């Protein structure tokens, strides 16, 4: 056992390796009230890459009126240069896609809802018309050779509608895959999900003919269930997990959506289970400690607090 690392005790039946999809620079910072300088954002992306994270979502091309924190998206991607072309960005619609295409980016993501109410509040669309909005965005992105990921929010519970039927999530998810998305990220946007729900949702997708390899999980830790739910997802065969460095983040359109699963907490658990992830925990903790200093408050991550 190395100081600062857990004892490794593998658990039979879990994946040998997982991909951590880092969302901190976009999802982690979008809710910050004080504007973070673009130079800090660029350094954050570069430090996360240097720490070994294989995918780092950099920003969102949403209209600045809705998310002022990300109004510097073009400037950030320009600073990141050629290396930045491989970082995913969120595009809410065709206008956002146009901005990504102009910069020659290679990976985009769209953000849909599994519930009617959140589709209306977040996208100003119905559950049905959100799909019509996404169709030309995905088609044009794919025609341009881009990879497209689809986020599905409110997959476990909705603050207005309550528990969400897995069949509803599967219906929205399958239709996004049919549009051309390569992967679905299933979000527990308000953090109310439990391990049994995770297992049931993965099985519902399997029953509908969707392989678990096309699914990712995006957990929030509002009720302290993110790691428990991650473990359930690992046992169900999921191998891609979204996480945010330092546990930052939330959703500006759902007040009960608190911080994302902290990347450091995820790495600690995966390391202890003997699952390969390729991330240098020390470098990651140093990055989140530095970012906490830039933001002027301690990191929400338990592992960062323990090791910093």
C-alpha positions, 0 to 999 in steps of 0.5 A, a space after each residue: 500500500 502506497 501512502 496516499 493510495 488505498 489498499 488494492 483488493 480486486 472484486 470478481 466480476 467487475 470490469 478490468 478497466 474504465 474510462 473516466 469522462 471528466 466534466 469539471 471544466 464545463 459542468 463543474 464550472 457552469 454554476 459558479 457565480 463569480 466569473 473564472 478567468 479564461 486563463 484559469 480554465 485553460 490551465 485546468 483543462 491542461 492540468 487534467 489532461 496531464 493527470 492522465 484523464 483520457 477525456 476532458 469536456 472543455 466547455 459549452 457553446 450555449 448562449 452567454 445569456 443562459 450560462 454567462 460563465 461559459 461566454 468565453 468558449 471560443 477564446 478558451 478553445 483557441 487558447 487550447 490550440 490544436 490539442 483542444 480540437 479533441 476535447 468534447 464541447 456541449 452544443 445545445 442546438 445548431 447554432 452551437 454546432 456552427 461555433 464548434 464546426 468553425 473551430 474544427 472540433 471533433 467531439 460534441 455532446 447534446 443535452 436532452 431530458 427524460 422528463 417533460 417538465 425538465 425538457 420545458 424548463 431547460 430547453 423550452 421544448 416538449 419531450 417530443 420536440 426536443 428530439 426534433 430539435 436535436 435531429 439536424 444538429 446530430 445529422 450535421 455533426 455526423 456528416 462533418 465527421 464528428 462524434 456525438 455524445 448524448 446526455 439524458 438528464 433526470 433519469 432517476 428522479 425529477 424535482 417536479 415529476 418525482 421518480 422516473 419510469 425506466 421505460 421512459 428513459 429507455 425510450 428517449 435514450 434509444 431515440 437519441 441513439 437512433 439519431 446518431 449518438 454514439 454514447 448515452 450518458 445517463 444522468 442522476 441530475 438531482 442525486 436521488 438515485 439508488 443502487 437498485 435503480 441503477 441496476 434496473 435501468 441498465 437491465 431495461 436498456 439491455 432488454 431493449 437491445 442496447 448494449 451496456 457498452 454504449 452507456 455511461 453514468 453521470 451521478 450527483 452526490 446530493 444524498 451521498 449515493 454517487 459511489 454506491 451507485 457507481 459500484 452498482 453500475 460497475 457490477 452491471 457492466 458499465 465502463 464509462 463514468 462522468 466525474 468532476 474534478 474536486 466534486 464541483 458542479 450542478 445544474 443551473 436549471 434544477 436547484 436541487 442538483 448539487 455537486 457531481 461525483 468527485 473525480 478523486 473519490 471515483 479514482 480512489 474507489 477504482 484504485 482500491 478495486 484494482 480497476 485500471 483508469 490511467 489517472 495520477 491521483 496525486 496530480 489530480 488532487 494537486 489540481 483540485 487543490 489549486 482550483 479551490 484556491 482560485 475559487 476561494 473555497 475548499 474542495 467538496 471532494 472527500 479525497 481531496 480534503 483527506 489528501 491535500 
